């Protein structure tokens, strides 16, 4: 109910949106103009044509990519109020099989490039201390800034496990102050150099790309692109705040950002020839345009905004990984809910891995200028992949011409940005692209390894429950055997023909007959709806064999014990199964008996034992099993840590392969007894 209220446009919803959605894109003024000065070499090289053209490029980049593509188009491609590249893929995945690679590349790049966001934003904020005369030690001792940033980020990662709901309530008001302040100082500086307003003309944006003052040429777009790196996060966070609140707040955010960029450009126009700044190489116009008396306050405010941006990135990474797990792109991970906020989750493995990589980046690059050189390369891949998926969604809606226009227009624009960002590869972009490749390979191995494994299982091990129905009924009523459990539950994939793995029925009937009053076969189906929660039951014409199809959305908890007891109670109330009275117990009368869960883990005994398997299948299945062995077990994933669980290890192939070259060299023939005759 609370989530529904936030989804609707309201003042509180818009305030929350400011704190949740715009942290990344809202802190981009900290480093974008600084990166453009670095491209020019020195502030004195930032001529009026260069400055006006650069600001014009920023204005039109934010207008086209963030406003048009994401706010006006992508926010309409919502998956039951959820956004992001995986939610978008879930909408269009039935259109073509190759779209899986588009989603995997985009998701991997988004996760990888996100490791730089906390590092570059917090470092840019703290570096403002270098310009303060009383804190010159930060300039004399280059390790002081990384040390300060490390302390801030380490505390931030450490508090994630306790939940940040209380802290999160202050994010909205703080970001409202942030946007108001940066817009205000931008407006003051614009009044001192109104010629910067020429940047609204796209002609200056085009001219600077080919201007002699621009030594970088088209590669300047790599720095300009930093202004819109938070656009993908804007789309991903739609599920938390609703598109109505994003629509209402973006004009305010966009206006303050542009005012600040224009203000920084105006300051540069006034100071690029000043003697005190002519040869400056380490100048950030964001802080320089603020009067000396307000710089300390601005540094503190910028640091708070950077922390909020980092917090949004961290929680966004949890959400992205959670969606990937639900879509079977990544192995199962332990997911916790540290607060009563429905959308707030915590994944310890991701938190500390992200912490390790982020802190490593801080100490590897040391300064924000070096980080900017590596920042934004991978995210261009994500934006390009989102464009492809968006075009498929628009085509699915019947707008073929618009779909082609979007694909060609934004596809070409983002391809140019990607090409311009490739110069960052040797300056640190190799790190994010390397992380992208690693995450992509993990996703490919897990997803396709699972597909190949299921293919072999379906070919060799599927048998029908209907064929063994009478045996299960007889076993349930066989009083000669001890009762193994009242409810024996198998997490099994049952298809529409009631077929299951041979190993499951082997476990019940052959391995050691397991007598139970009711046998449960539960299939969990991940649906395209984020918060689906429904089930259907087939009793197979009996009162003690229950096939359950449990339909859960890709953002819904898969803790079986949350749903099973309710299903049992409903079936008893419907008289579909008999009440399970117990003579003993602290709660009487009790109608539901005990549960025994059986979880089967497949292991590969020897891949070489199946010579019919291709080398690709061996690689995918072997990698999938390796990942399975180093991630949480199914019992933990399904919330059965405190339940009565039996884990059985079974081989991947229950039918061993035969070898036609095997010869029998010891053929023995049976001898016929000889009759002895006697002569008379």
QUIZI-V395390 format. One record per residue. N is the residue number from 0. BURIAL is I if it has 24 or more other ideal C-beta (glycine too) atoms within 12 Angstrom, else O. Layout:
{{N:BURIAL} {N:BURIAL}}
//
This chain:
{{0:O} {1:O} {2:I} {3:O} {4:O} {5:I} {6:I} {7:O} {8:O} {9:O} {10:O} {11:O} {12:I} {13:I} {14:I} {15:I} {16:I} {17:I} {18:I} {19:I} {20:I} {21:I} {22:I} {23:I} {24:I} {25:I} {26:I} {27:I} {28:I} {29:I} {30:I} {31:I} {32:I} {33:I} {34:I} {35:I} {36:I} {37:I} {38:I} {39:I} {40:O} {41:O} {42:I} {43:I} {44:I} {45:I} {46:I} {47:I} {48:I} {49:I} {50:I} {51:I} {52:I} {53:I} {54:I} {55:I} {56:I} {57:I} {58:I} {59:I} {60:I} {61:I} {62:I} {63:I} {64:I} {65:I} {66:I} {67:I} {68:I} {69:I} {70:I} {71:I} {72:I} {73:I} {74:I} {75:I} {76:I} {77:I} {78:I} {79:I} {80:I} {81:I} {82:I} {83:I} {84:I} {85:I} {86:I} {87:I} {88:I} {89:I} {90:I} {91:I} {92:I} {93:O} {94:O} {95:O} {96:O} {97:O} {98:I} {99:I} {100:I} {101:I} {102:I} {103:I} {104:I} {105:I} {106:I} {107:I} {108:I} {109:I} {110:I} {111:I} {112:I} {113:I} {114:I} {115:I} {116:I} {117:I} {118:I} {119:I} {120:I} {121:I} {122:I} {123:I} {124:I} {125:I} {126:I} {127:I} {128:I} {129:I} {130:I} {131:I} {132:O} {133:O} {134:O} {135:O} {136:O} {137:I} {138:O} {139:O} {140:O} {141:O} {142:O} {143:O} {144:I} {145:I} {146:O} {147:I} {148:I} {149:I} {150:O} {151:I} {152:I} {153:I} {154:O} {155:I} {156:I} {157:O} {158:I} {159:I} {160:I} {161:O} {162:O} {163:I} {164:I} {165:O} {166:I} {167:I} {168:O} {169:O} {170:I} {171:I} {172:O} {173:I} {174:I} {175:I} {176:I} {177:I} {178:I} {179:I} {180:I} {181:I} {182:I} {183:I} {184:I} {185:I} {186:I} {187:I} {188:I} {189:I} {190:O} {191:O} {192:I} {193:O} {194:O} {195:I} {196:I} {197:I} {198:I} {199:I} {200:O} {201:O} {202:O} {203:I} {204:I} {205:O} {206:O} {207:I} {208:I} {209:O} {210:I} {211:O} {212:I} {213:I} {214:O} {215:I} {216:O} {217:I} {218:I} {219:I} {220:I} {221:I} {222:I} {223:I} {224:I} {225:I} {226:I} {227:I} {228:I} {229:I} {230:I} {231:I} {232:I} {233:I} {234:I} {235:I} {236:I} {237:I} {238:I} {239:I} {240:I} {241:I} {242:I} {243:I} {244:I} {245:I} {246:I} {247:I} {248:I} {249:I} {250:O} {251:I} {252:I} {253:I} {254:I} {255:I} {256:I} {257:I} {258:I} {259:I} {260:I} {261:I} {262:I} {263:I} {264:I} {265:I} {266:I} {267:I} {268:I} {269:I} {270:I} {271:I} {272:O} {273:O} {274:O} {275:O} {276:I} {277:O} {278:O} {279:I} {280:O} {281:I} {282:I} {283:I} {284:I} {285:I} {286:I} {287:I} {288:I} {289:I} {290:O} {291:O} {292:O} {293:O} {294:I} {295:O} {296:O} {297:I} {298:I} {299:I} {300:I} {301:I} {302:I} {303:I} {304:I} {305:I} {306:I} {307:I} {308:I} {309:I} {310:I} {311:I} {312:I} {313:I} {314:I} {315:I} {316:I} {317:I} {318:I} {319:I} {320:I} {321:I} {322:I} {323:I} {324:I} {325:I} {326:I} {327:I} {328:I} {329:I} {330:I} {331:I} {332:I} {333:I} {334:I} {335:I} {336:O} {337:I} {338:O} {339:O} {340:O} {341:O} {342:I} {343:I} {344:I} {345:I} {346:I} {347:O} {348:I} {349:I} {350:I} {351:O} {352:I} {353:I} {354:I} {355:O} {356:I} {357:I} {358:I} {359:I} {360:I} {361:I} {362:O} {363:O} {364:I} {365:I} {366:I} {367:I} {368:I} {369:I} {370:I} {371:I} {372:I} {373:I} {374:I} {375:I} {376:I} {377:I} {378:I} {379:I} {380:I} {381:I} {382:I} {383:I} {384:I} {385:I} {386:I} {387:I} {388:I} {389:I} {390:I} {391:I} {392:I} {393:I} {394:I} {395:O} {396:O} {397:O} {398:O} {399:O} {400:O} {401:O} {402:I} {403:O} {404:O} {405:I} {406:I} {407:O} {408:O} {409:I} {410:I} {411:O} {412:I} {413:I} {414:I} {415:I} {416:I} {417:I} {418:O} {419:I} {420:I} {421:I} {422:I} {423:I} {424:I} {425:O} {426:I} {427:I} {428:I} {429:O} {430:I} {431:I} {432:I} {433:O} {434:I} {435:I} {436:O} {437:O} {438:I} {439:I} {440:I} {441:I} {442:I} {443:I} {444:I} {445:I} {446:I} {447:I} {448:I} {449:I} {450:O} {451:I} {452:I} {453:I} {454:O} {455:I} {456:I} {457:O} {458:O} {459:O} {460:I} {461:I} {462:I} {463:O} {464:I} {465:O} {466:O} {467:I} {468:I} {469:O} {470:I} {471:I} {472:I} {473:O} {474:I} {475:I} {476:O} {477:O} {478:O} {479:O} {480:O} {481:O} {482:I} {483:I} {484:I} {485:I} {486:I} {487:I} {488:I} {489:I} {490:I} {491:I} {492:I} {493:I} {494:O} {495:O} {496:O} {497:I} {498:I} {499:I} {500:I} {501:I} {502:I} {503:I} {504:I} {505:I} {506:I} {507:I} {508:I} {509:O} {510:O} {511:O} {512:O} {513:I} {514:I} {515:I} {516:I} {517:I} {518:I} {519:I} {520:I} {521:I} {522:I} {523:I} {524:I} {525:I} {526:I} {527:I} {528:I} {529:I} {530:I} {531:I} {532:I} {533:O} {534:I} {535:O} {536:I} {537:I} {538:I} {539:I} {540:O} {541:I} {542:O} {543:I} {544:I} {545:I} {546:I} {547:I} {548:I} {549:I} {550:O} {551:I} {552:I} {553:I} {554:I} {555:I} {556:I} {557:I} {558:I} {559:I} {560:I} {561:O} {562:I} {563:I} {564:I} {565:O} {566:I} {567:I} {568:O} {569:O} {570:I} {571:I} {572:O} {573:O} {574:O} {575:I} {576:I} {577:O} {578:O} {579:I} {580:O} {581:O} {582:O} {583:O} {584:O} {585:O} {586:O} {587:O} {588:O} {589:O} {590:O} {591:I} {592:I} {593:I} {594:I} {595:I} {596:I} {597:I} {598:I} {599:I} {600:I} {601:I} {602:O} {603:I} {604:O} {605:O} {606:I} {607:O} {608:O} {609:I} {610:O} {611:O} {612:I} {613:O} {614:O} {615:O} {616:I} {617:I} {618:O} {619:I} {620:I} {621:I} {622:I} {623:I} {624:I} {625:O} {626:I} {627:I} {628:O} {629:O} {630:O} {631:I} {632:I} {633:I} {634:I} {635:I} {636:I} {637:I} {638:I} {639:I} {640:O} {641:O} {642:I} {643:O} {644:I} {645:I} {646:I} {647:I} {648:O} {649:I} {650:I} {651:I} {652:I} {653:I} {654:O} {655:O} {656:O} {657:O} {658:O} {659:O} {660:O} {661:O} {662:O} {663:O} {664:O} {665:O} {666:O} {667:O} {668:O} {669:O} {670:O} {671:O} {672:O} {673:O} {674:O} {675:O} {676:O} {677:O} {678:O} {679:O}}
//
